[in-house]
Amino acid sequence: MTYVNQLPPLNRQFVAHFGEMGSRWGINRTVGQMYALIFLSPRALNADEIAETLEFSRSNVSMGLKELQAWPLVKLSHPPGDRREYFEAPKDVWEIFRVLAEERRRREIEPTLSMLRMALLEEPTSDQERYAQERMREMHELIDRLMTWFDDVQRLAPETAMQLMGMGTAVTRVLEFKDRLTGKSAGTAKSNNQGA
C-alpha cells in the first residue's frame, strides 16, 4: 500500500482543517483539502491519487489543480515513462507564504489601492466628501506603507526574515524607548487621534 492509500489520522486531521479554513481564505473546501494533501505528501502526487485519497471526483480534482496552478501553489512534473502529471508543493514554507501573500495582494489589495488613488484625485464638493477623502488618505497611506514594508521583507533571505519576525517584542520595546526619549507616547498618539 502506498502513502496515499493509508493516510495517517494526523494527516487526515490537517487535510480536514485546511478544507474548513479554505472557505475563510476565499478558496473552496475541495481545493484547500487538495493542497493540504499535496503539502504533506513526501512525494509528488498525480490527480488519480488525489481523487482516490480524498474521495473526490476526478473532474473536481482537475478543476482544483488548475486553481492551485493559477495561484501558483503547486509545481508540475512529468516523470520519465509516465504520461501523467504529478503535483508537489514547494518544500520551502517561506516560499509558499510569499506566493500566497503576493497573490492576495494582487487580487485584493492592489484594486483597493487603485480605487483609493482615484478617489484622492477627485475634487471634494462638500464637507462630508472632504472628511471621507481624508479618511481614505489615511487608509491609503497605511496600506501603502505596509506594502512597502512587505516588499522589503520579501527581499530578505528566509533566515533573515524569520529572525526579524522573532524580534517582535524587542523591536516594540526599542520603539517605545525611542518614543519616551522624544516625548511621544502611545497614549498621546491615541488621544490625538481621538481628538481629531
Order of alpha helices (4+ residues) and beta strands (2+ residues): alpha-alpha-beta-alpha-alpha-beta-beta-alpha-alpha-alpha-alpha-alpha-alpha
